Amino acid sequence: MSADKSAETALRQIKEKRYADKFRLEKGKTVHLLGIAFSSMGHTVQDWKEEVLA
């Protein structure tokens, strides 16, 4: 994970690297993808984005 990138970039990485695949195989579970953008200057969360996979 890298600081000063967008939440959208983080979500794109999660999808491209298929991190959620192993969790999607479990029946009856809802998977939440969270893209979080951190600020290296303020040491805070700049932005976040969620996508729900049913």
C-alpha positions as CSV (number, residue, x, y, z in Angstrom):
1,M,0.0,0.0,0.0
2,S,1.3,3.4,-0.9
3,A,0.5,6.8,0.6
4,D,-0.8,9.7,-1.4
5,K,-2.7,7.6,-4.0
6,S,-6.4,7.7,-4.5
7,A,-9.0,5.4,-3.0
8,E,-10.0,4.5,-6.5
9,T,-6.4,3.4,-7.2
10,A,-6.5,1.2,-4.1
11,L,-9.7,-0.4,-5.2
12,R,-8.3,-1.0,-8.7
13,Q,-5.3,-2.8,-7.1
14,I,-7.5,-5.0,-5.0
15,K,-9.5,-6.1,-8.1
16,E,-6.4,-6.5,-10.4
17,K,-4.6,-8.6,-7.9
18,R,-7.8,-10.6,-7.1
19,Y,-7.3,-10.4,-3.4
20,A,-11.0,-11.0,-2.7
21,D,-11.3,-14.2,-4.8
22,K,-10.7,-16.6,-1.9
23,F,-13.4,-15.0,0.2
24,R,-16.0,-15.0,-2.5
25,L,-15.9,-18.8,-2.6
26,E,-17.5,-19.0,0.8
27,K,-21.2,-19.3,0.4
28,G,-23.5,-16.8,2.2
29,K,-20.7,-14.2,2.8
30,T,-20.8,-10.6,1.7
31,V,-17.4,-9.2,0.8
32,H,-16.6,-5.6,1.3
33,L,-13.7,-4.1,-0.8
34,L,-12.2,-1.0,0.9
35,G,-9.9,1.4,-1.0
36,I,-8.3,3.8,1.5
37,A,-6.1,6.8,0.6
38,F,-3.7,7.9,3.3
39,S,-1.9,11.2,3.5
40,S,1.8,11.0,4.1
41,M,1.9,14.7,5.3
42,G,-1.1,14.7,7.6
43,H,-0.9,11.0,8.6
44,T,-4.7,10.8,8.1
45,V,-7.2,9.1,5.8
46,Q,-7.7,11.4,2.8
47,D,-10.5,9.4,1.1
48,W,-12.1,6.0,1.2
49,K,-14.3,4.0,-1.2
50,E,-16.2,0.8,-0.6
51,E,-17.6,-1.7,-3.0
52,V,-19.8,-4.6,-1.8
53,L,-19.6,-8.0,-3.5
54,A,-22.6,-10.2,-2.9
